[in-house]
């Protein structure tokens, strides 16, 4: 489906509390919404371009400039024909808009794999704060049906993290899955020492445990604890391919950092071939992206792994008529997909109109 027109919008959403990403303290989320429109104006496909400071190399103005160049040169027609030279955030937003335009035209969600999509995708809940706060929040989430939790860890906060892990282990005793995320912050020795203090069977995996991911195989050999790959997937794809599957549990997939919808779907298939789970995740994007990522997760597995799309809780508002967010721990993927097509135009600012 070729678009005839495009509208570009900008948005700003305050964070509910400051968010720090690799040393960048952020008070608000900024991004671009692209709307691709059919010639008769009846079908509109929305996409989101939102590089995150501290995560993406491209700042938002550079992404916007590249996007306008693509629109000026008409350098796209279908999702499979976008340039590999595009910034990851730009390619993701364009592909998302094209898939959504096709869905609006055909009046059915896009077919992203050969499998029938799952009807629901579970969420994992991010826990943070003091051990007492983590215990209280875990109890609240557990009552809502959450059974998978994620906890950030680093060397400076290792003892407090261990206290929280012991509390969760003693409270729920195997009825939850706990994932840790070290964001490549630990040396091999620190990771091994930390792992040896963990209660037996208390965690599902550690996401990116090491400053040097080349040592993940050695870390696994000395601890038997599986890792999950996130940053390594885009920082060093060859290294990611070379790490033995026995050392891993999951790929954590952030489409707007990996380089697009199709790239992410290919990685999900690669994970499946290695008997790893795919954990779809976001970079504090709006419900436009979260709804689409939930559909991706549903399309890639008959029983999707709990995904990291609970980041909507960190944004004070959303860009959708019906803000993204379930009442419980499961996402109704088809309803959310269609809700993701209904953008609240009052929440975004029109910046330009293009004839394609």
N, C-alpha and C positions, 0 to 999 in steps of 0.2 A: 504494500500500500504506500503510494507516494504522497507526501504532504504537499499542499499547495501554499500554505501560509505558516508562519511561525510567530508567536508572541513570546517575548522574553520578559521575565519579571525578576525582581529582587525581593528578598525577605530578610528580616532580622527577628530572631526569637531569643528572649532572655533565658539563660539557664536558671533553674530553680535555686541553685547554689553554684559558686564558682567551680569550674572543672579544670584540672591541670593535665595537660597532655605533653609528655616529654619536656617538662620545664616551662611550657606555655600556659599561663593562667588565663582562662577564658571566662568571660562574663556573659557572652551571647553567642548564638549560632547564626552565621550568615551564609547565604547561598543564592543560587539562581534557579528559577523554575522555567523550563521551556515547555511551551504548548505547541504541538504540531497539529495543524488543522487540515481537514479534507477540503476539497474545492467547494463543496456545498455547505461547509461549516457544521455539518451534523455530527461529524466524528472529531474528537479532540483527544490527543494522547499527551499526557503530562510526563515529564521527567525532571529529575533534580540533579543539579551540579553543585556540589558542596564540599570542596576540599577543606580539610580540617587542619588548622595550624598545629604544628607539632607532629602531624601524621603524614601529610602530603607534602611533596616538594613544591608543587605549583600553588601560588597564592591565588585567591579568588579573582583579582583583576586579570591575571595571566590566563586563567581558565576562561574568563568572560571574553577576552580578546581572541583566544583560539576558537571559541564557539562562534563568534561573529564572523571569523574568517571562513569557517566551514559553511555557514549560512550564505555568505557572500559568494563563494565559489560553487555552491550547490554540491558540495563534495560528499554527498550521501544520498542514497535512495532507500536502501533496505538495511536491516540490522547486520547482515553478513558482509556488507561492503564498506564498512567504516575503516578509515586509515589506522594502521597499527601505531602511527606516530602521535596519536591523540593522547592528551593527558588522561590518566585513569579516571578522574572524576568527570571529565567531559565525555569520554566514550561511554561511561556508565549512564549518564543522564540522557544522551542521545539514543542509546539502545533502549533504555526504559521507555522513552517517549514513543519510539517506533513500535515497540511491542504493544504498548497501550493503545496506540492509534489503530493498529491491526485488530486488537481486541474490541475496540469500540465499533469498528467497521463490521466485523463478523458477529458481534454480540456474543462472544464467548471468550473466556480467559485464554491466554496464549498456551500452546502446547510446547512445553519446554523440554520434555523427554518422552521416551516411549512408554513410560509407566503412567498409570492412572494416578492423578494427584491425591495425596492424603487429604482427608477432610479436615484434620486438625493438626496443629504443630504445637508441641509444648514449649514453654518458655523457661529459661533459667533466670534466677533472681540474683542480682549483684548485691552482695553484703559489704558494708563498710562501716567504720567507726570503731568505738571501743568494744571490748569483748561483751560488755553488758548490752550495748546498743545492738550489736550483731545478734545476740541471743534473742532480744526482743523483736527485732525485725524478722528473723528467721521464723519465730513463732507466728507472727502475723501472716507471713507469706505461706507458711505451712497450712494455716487454716483456710487460705484461699485456694489450696490445691497444688501449690508448688512443691516439687519433689527434687528439683535440681538447683543447686546454689553455686555461686562463684565468689571467690575471695581473692583479693589482690595481696601479694606478698613481696617483701623485699628484705634485704639484709638488716636494715635499721629497725624494721618492725617485726623481726622474726619471732621473738619471744611472745609478743602480743598475739601474733597470728597463730602460733602454736596453742596458746590459751583458748582462742576462739575455736580452733579445730577440735581441741579436746572437749570443749563444751558441746559443740554440735554432735560429736561422736557419742558422748554419754547421753545426750538428750534424745537423739533420733536413732541411734544404734542400728544403722544399716537401712533405715527406711528412706533415706535421702541419698542423692549423689552429690558429692562436693568436688568442685573443680577449683584448682588454684591457678593464678596467673602471675608470673614473675616479670613479665615484660622485658625479658633478656637482662635482668638486673643482677644476677648472681654469678659469682665465680664457680668453677666446678667444685672446689672445696667447700664453699658456703652452701651450695645446693645439696651436696652429699651430707654435710653435717645437719642441715635442716631436715632432710628427708629421714635421717635416722632417728629423729625425735618424734616423727609422726606416729600416732596410734595406728596399729596394723589395720589395713583395710579401710582407712578413713577417707581416702580421696580416690577420685576416678582418674585424674591425670594432673600434671603440671604443664600449663601452657607457657611455652618459651622460657624454660627455666634459666638458660645460660647466656652470659654475655657473648660467649663463643659457641654458636650452635653446632660447630664441628665436633664438639665434645659430647653431644647428646648420646651417642652410642656408648661411650665410656660411662656416662652418668647412669644409663640404664643398666649396664653390666654390674655396676657397684651398688645399685639401689633396687633394681627390678621395678622401678616406678616409670610408667609410660609418660611420654611428653605429648603435647599437641603443638603443631606448627601454626603460627600466625604471621609474624613479621618475616620470618625466613622464606615464606612462600613468594614474596615479592622482592625481598632483598637479595636472595640467592637461590633462584629456582633450581639450579643444578645441584646445589647442596641438598635442598629439600628432597629431590629425587633420589639422592644417594644414601640418605639415612635409612637403615633397614626398617621395614614395617614393624618388626617385632618390638622396636623401641618406641613405637608411636601408638597413640589411641585415636587421634583426630586431626583433621585440618579445620582451622577456624577461618571462615571465608568472609572477607569484607569486600563486596563487589566494587565499591567505589575507590578502593585502594589497589585491588588486584588488577584492574584494567578493564572492567566491563562485565556485562551479563554473560556473554558467551564464554569468555575466559573463565569466569567463576563456575559455570556449568561444566566446563571441561575438567576443571580441578575436582569438582564433586564426583565426576565419573572416575577420575584417576583414584580418588580416595576409596571409592567403592571397590575398584579393582584390587586395592591393597588391603581390603577388609578393614578400612578405617571409617569412622563416622565423620560426617560433614556437619559442622556447627556454623550455621549462618549467623553473621554478626553485622553490626552497623557502626558507623562513626558519628553518632549523635545526629542522625538525619531526621527529617520530618516524616510524617505518616505516609507521604507520597512514596518514599523509598521503602519504609518499613513494610507497607502492605505488599509491595512487589517482592521484597526479600522473603516474606512469609510464603508467598506463592512459589518462589524458587525452592525453598526448603520442602514444601509439600510435593513439588514435582520431582524431587531427586531421591526420594526414599518412601517406601510404603509405610514405614514407621520412622518418621523423622526424629533425629536427636533433638533434645531441648536446645533451642536457639537463643542467641544473645541479642534479642530485639527488645529487651525491656528498657533500653536507653530512653524511650519516650518519657520515662518518669523524671528525667533530668531537664526537660524542656517545660517552660511555663505554659506554653500553648502549642497548638498544631496548625497546620495549613489546610486541614480537611474540614468539610462541613460537620462530619462526625469524627472527632479526634480519635486517633489510633490509640488502642488500649483495651485489652479484654477485662471482663469483670472477674475472671479467674485465671488459672495458669495455662490455658490453652487458647490458641488462636484459631478461629473459624476462618479458614484460609479463603474460601470463595467469597464469603460476605465481605471480608476485609479487602480482598482484591477490588471488588466493585466500589466499596467505600473509598478506596484509594484513588478512584477516578474523579471523585467529587471534591474539587478544590474550592476552598473558600476564597474567592477573589478579593474580598475585603482585607484578607491577611497578607496579600502580596502587592507589590507596586509595579505597574507596567513600565518598562523602560524602552522597548522598541518593538516595531512590527515589521515583519519581513515577508516579501513575496518570493516564493521559491521556484 
